[in-house]
Amino acid sequence: MAANGASCGRARRRPGAQERHNGRPADSAMKERRLRAREERLSLVVWKRPLTTLHYFLLEALIEAREWTLKLWQRRGAVLLVSVVFALFSLAYYTEGAHQEYVQHVEKRILWCAYWVGLGILSSVGLGTGLHTFLLYLGPHIASVTLAAYECGSTDFPEPPYPDQIVCPQEGVVEGSVSLLSIMSKVRLEACMWGAGTAIGELPPYFMARAARQSGADPDDEDYEEFEEMLEQAEGAQDFASRAKLGVQHLVQKVGFFGILACASIPNPLFDLAGITCGHFLVPFWTFFGATLIGKAIIKMHIQKLFVIVTFSKHIVEQMVSLIGSVPRVGPSLQKPFSQYLEAQRSKLHHAGAGVAADDNWLSWVFEKVVLVMVCYFVISIVNSMAQSYAKRLQQQRHSEEKTK
């Protein structure tokens, strides 16, 4: 199958006799034209051309809204069913009765799961910078639960305020009840939801490559072009990066479900290539998504979760703070804020609602500002991307008009 796909790719790029006699191959001229068009689109960013970028963003948003409206109208039966379910849930939500306790419990669970699924999807796109939300949200959450569990001697934190705030239980604490498995069980829901979100975030490259293969079109996408070139240069690849990409492509193509599962079960920055490969070779959707979901939401998530829990175990954290203090010259000055932060967290665990100076710690201040900058940059990257999509529409329209003349 790979040979056929590669040979088809080579056949599309092989210039004909007439093209060779005319000088430069036609596909080379087309690549240069597409390269110039791409450079023109990439220059359309907020910090270079703010008015044009915002104008194109609004036009693209209107087009997308219209397209989604038409798609929803075509599936009006499903939309009607969802609307009826939502209306019934709203009726139950606003009607007083004994069922309110269960309704509020379901609402809390749904919102909690949706929050982590959304962060998982954002992690796949890297907040526009390649930075994963695991480092910003899920990792610190697991670390907080781990530190609290060892400090409180229990994982039965009062709800509420958990999960918004972790407070030690005042009674019912059993000595020795905290274990690795109990902490993993406490954070299993949010970890698996985050992993499921990352699996959902891997679908766009798959659908893009699948649609391009079915339509016979060569999409104007850097990742897809890189994949096509990699197929052509498979035999001559020597550097590590090319061999790694080829390894992912061959593993997914030859092993199938278990190859996808293996790629999804480990931290793999090249997994986008696995999605493009599966789409290009028309791997069934549930084969790709099922293996990706199992790998990311179950296998890899438990590995990452275990690593964070072990790293933030009480005795290891104390050793880390001690090692920081042993660094020559700067050690004591670095050790002090870490020690203050840990002490403040312990105080918060035992005194719910008490005013603690932890909020004034520079580590918390830096973390909040990093999150704010990442979110702002992600929003700006969405505006730039949508503006560039509209510019691409205009370029394609001009190209079509030139062909008809």
Disulfide bonds with the S-S distance in Angstrom:
Cys152-Cys168 1.76
